[in-house]
Amino acid sequence: MPQAALNYTQQENPCKVIPFPANRFCFSQMAAAEDTAVFDEMTDAVDESTHKGMNYFPADVYNAMIEYSLNHGKIRNAMLMICMANWGMRFSDVVRVRFGYLFDRNGQFKENFSLMNGEQKTKKTVVYYNNDATKAIIGLFLNTPEGQKKSRLDYLFTSESNHATKATVQELEANDIYDVQIESTKKEIEKINKAVDGSYDKYVIGKISDDEYNRHNKRYEQEKLSLEKQLADLIDKKKNYVSHTPDADKIFIVKPISHTTGERIIKGTLSEIGVNPKNRKDKSTKQTTEDKYNTHSLRKTFTYWFIEMGEQLKNDRSLHFDATILDLLKEKLKHSSVSVTAHYTDTQERAFKLICQRINIGLEAVENYMYGG
């Protein structure tokens, strides 16, 4: 299994063999103030359907993107594409991953990890599995000059500019916990305001009576007051948030890349390899495919290869899982859903783990780069 290189230097010939030692990272450059004992405890303790708008990346396109990125020294970009595709994460979650989530106290890769506070969209806790592909590309990145500067508190995907925006660990954690809730509450308040306007319009043209109008307004007013209180509480909690990480208000780290930057990485790489999708930004370039690609295509790629690998493992009898049997068990136990039944058995999670550890999307391209295949 490919492991991290001790000394990485940019090579003229990208196929030159890079030696890999033990699968371990020490983060020796980490500042003394960054005592991560509590951070480790937090990460250890924590240790689904999409619209059809975007297409998954076909193997030839995906591999060409990885090869281009590696051969042009864009290791971070290749890491983004490989990690998203193998973890099956949304972009909004993958940029929240810190190196401390991925390694134990001895610098060894963890078999799996979860994000504190769950998925940003659903708030549900999801287990993500490392496989040979993610280990290889993360190890390769950590041995680049940029990667060697990273600490356990740093995010995986940050700007590589010398002028990258920084913020304290405490501020970034507060943003992670509260920003989505704050924005969601603001949208709910805006919906109430539009409902009030709609009710008034109906009243003016006589579609509702005085009593109905007053009743609607009273209900909207109560709902709005409740939401405004929720919003004020969230803003106050964010302002007064105190991290469990020692000196989190004094440690500055680089902010994660934005979604715009992520899209630019994908679209720019596609353009460089001569693939111009239907949703390309530069319409002056000739369209080469009817497919539409963006960062979400990497999550779609995960779903495609997850099913393919699942079928392969079932055919060679490595995977012993039958959803029909689980449905029967659900009926026998009179559960409302299979997700409830899943709490009684780990068969689903064992199957998920096996498939995730075997898919290794992009591994061949990384090994060819490292070993000159």
N, C-alpha and C positions, 0 to 999 in steps of 0.2 A: 504493500500500500504506500503511495507517495506520501512523504512527510516533509516538514519545513526545512528549507536550506539554511545553513548557518550563515553563509555569506552570499548575499545576492548583489550582483552588479549587472547593469544594463549591458547586454551583449549585442555585438553587431550581427552575429548569427544566432537567431532566436532558438535554433535547434541544438545548441550546445548543451551537453548534459549538466544538470545542476545537482550536486550531491545533497542528499537529504538524511539528516541524523534522526535521533529519537523524536517522537511525536510530542514535543514538550516546549512550552514557551515560558520565559521567566519574567517578562515585563520589567527587567532590571532598571530601566530608565525612569520608572515611575517615581514621582516626587515623594519625599518622606512623609509629607502631610497626608498623602492618600492612603491612610490606613483603611483597607477595604474589608476588615473582618466582619463588620456589620453588613456591609454591602453583599458579601458572600453569603451570609446567613439569609438575607432577603431573597437573593436569586435562587439559592438552594431550596428555600421554602416554597417558592412558586412553581421550583422545578417539578364559509361553506357555500350557496348557489349564486352564480353570477349571471348577468345578462349576456346575450350572445353577440354583443356589438363587436368585440374584437376576436381575431383568430389566434390560435396557438401558432408557435413557430415550427415549421417543418424542420426535420433534423438537419437537412443540408443548410438551410438559412441560419439556424441556431448555431451550428458548429462553425459556420463561416464568420459569424459575429464574434464568437469566442476566440477563434484563431486570429482574426484581425486585431482584436483588442490586445491579446497577449503579444503578438509579434510587433506591435507598435508601442509597447511599454505601458499600456493602459490596464494595469493589473486590477485596479479598483473597479473599473467598468466591467471586466470579466467576472470579478467577484460578485458584483451586483446581479448580473445575469444568471450566474450559477446558483447563488444562494436563493434568490427568489424562485427559480425553477425547481429546486430540490426541496425547499421548505414549503412551497405552496403558499407563500405569504402575499398579502396585499402590500403595495408600496408603502402605504401609511404605517404599516407595522414593521417592515424590514428596516426602515430607517431608524427605528427605535431600538434596534439590537445593539447592545454594547459588548465589548470583548469579554467582560466579566460574566456575561450570561453563558459563554461558550466553553470556558475553561474552569477546572476545579482549582483548589488552592495550590496544587503542585504544578500547575501549568499544563495539565493534561486535558485533551478535549473531553467534554462531557458527551455521553451518548445522546442525551436530549436536553431540551431547555424549554422554558415558557417565559412569556413576557409578564413583567409586573403589571398588574391592573388589567390583564387580558388583552384581547384584540381591541384596537381602538374603536372599530365600528360596532362590534357586538358586545364588548366587555366580557366575553366568554374566555375562559382559560383553555388554550390549545397547546398540545405537546408537539414540538418540532424536533425531528430527528436529524442528527448529523450523519452523513455517509462519507464514503471515500472522496466523492467529488467536492463536497463543501470543505472537508478537511484539507484537501490538496490545495484548493485555491486560497483559502484563508491562510494556510501555512506559507504559501508562496508570497502572499501580500505582506505578511508579518516580517518577511526577510528582505523586503525592499527598503530603501532609505526612508521612505514615508512610513512604512509599517513599523519600523524599528523605533519610531518615536511614540508609538501608541501605549496607553496605559489600559488597565482593566476597566476604567471608568469611561473610556472613549467610545464613541459610536463607530460602527464599521464604515459607514458611508458618509464621508464629510468632504467638504471642498478641499482641493489640494493646493489652493492659492495661498500665498504668504499673507494675504489680507483677509483670510476667512473669518467670518464673524464668530466670536466666542461668547459664552454665557456661563454663569456658575452652574454647577451640578444641581444645586437646589432649585434654581430658576427653571432649568430644563425639565427636572422631575415634576415641578408644579405645572408646567405647561402640558406635560404628558398626561397628568392626572385630570386636569380641570378644563383645558381649552375646548375639547370636543363637547363636554357637557355645557359649557358656557354658550358656545355657538348654537347648540341644539335648543337651548332654552330661549335664546334670542329669536330664533326662527319661529318657535311656538308663540312668542309674544307678537311677532309680526303677523302670524296667521290670525290671531285674535283681532288685531287692528283692522285687517282686511275684512274679517267677518262683521265687525262693527260697521264699517263703511257699506258693506253689502246689505246689512239689515236696514240701514238708513235709506239707501236707494229704494229698497222694496217698500218702505214706509211712505216715502215721498210719492211713489206712483200708485199707492193704494193696495199693494199686494198683501200687506199685513196690517192688522188693526193696531190701535193705540196700545191695547193691553199686550198684544204679542210683541210689539216693538219694545215696550218697557220691560217685559219679561226677558226678552233676548238680551237687552242691554244690561240688565241686572246680572244675568248669568255670565256674560262676557266680562263684566267688571270684576266679578268674583274670581273668575279664572285668571284674568290678567294680574290682579293683585297677588294671587298665589304664585304665579310664574315670576313676577317681579321680585317677590320675596326669595324664591329659589335662586334667581339670578344674583341677587345681592349676597346671599349666603355663599354661593359658589365663588364669587369674586373675592369675598372676604377670606374664604378658606385658602384660595390660591395665594392671596397676598400674605397670609400668615403661615403658609406651609413651612414645616421644618423637616428637612431630610434626615433619615436615619444614618446617612453616610457622614462620618466625622469630617468636620471642616468643609461641608458641601457648599457653604455660602462663600467660601474663599477659594475654592478650586475652580478654575476656568477651563472649559474644554470647548472644542469646535462644535458648532451646531450641525445637525445632520443636513444633507443636501435636500433641496426642495423638490416637490413633484415636477416642477418645470424643468429642473436640472435633470431629473430622472428621464423625463420624456426626451430631452435633448440628447442624452446619451444613447437612447434606443434609436431615435430617428437619425442621429448623426452616424451611428455605426452602420445602420442599414444603407444609408446613402453611400458610405465609403465602400461597401461591398457590392454596390450596384443594384440594390433592391429598393424600388420606389413603390411603396404600398398605395392603396387607394386613398388613404387619409394622410398622405404626405403633405407637408406644409408648403414646399416649393412646387407649385403647380406648373412651373416652367420645365421641370424635369419630366421625362416620359415615364408614365406609369408602367410598371413591369409585372404587377400582380393585382388581382381583384381583392386580395386579402387586405385587412386593416390591422395594423400593429401599433401597440404602445406598451407601457410598462405592464399593463394588465395581461398582455399576451404571455408574459412569463408565468403568471399564475395559471393561465389556460394551458400552457405547456406542461405544467405539473399535472393537471388533471388528465391530459391526454396520455402521458407516459405512465401515470399511476394505473390507469385502466389497462394499458398494454402490458405492463409488468405484472399486474394482478392476474391477468389471463395466462401469461407465460408461466407464472409460478403454480397456478392451478393445474395447467397441462402437464407440468413435470412433477406434480404431486408434492411440491415444496410448501404449498399454501393449503391449509386445511380449514376452510371457512365457508359456511353456507348460510346466506342471508335468510333462506327459506326456513332453516331450522331455528334461527333466531326469532323469526316471526312466529313460529309455532310455540316457542317458549314464551313469547310475549302473550299469546292467547291463553296459554296454560296458566300463567301467573296473573292473568287479567290486568295487565299493565296498559296504560293509555297510549304508550308509544314505545318503539324499540329503544329509544334513548334511555328510558327508565329501566328497561330490561338489561341494558348494557352495564348498569351499575352492579348487577348480580354476577357478571362474568367478564373476564378480560379478553375474550376471544376477538372482539373487534379491534382492540388496541394492539394485540399481538399481531394481527394481520396487517394493520396499518404500519406498525413498526417494521415488519419484514419487507413490505413493499417499498417504504421510504428509504430503507437502508440499501436496497438493491437497485433503485432506478438510476442513480449516479449520472444524471444528465450533465453532459459536458466534460465528463472525466477523461474520455479518450483524447479530446483536444488539449487538455491540460497536460496529460502524460506525454503526448507527442511534443509539446513545447518543452517540457522539462528533460525528456530523455531522447529527443531527436528521432521520434518514431516516423 
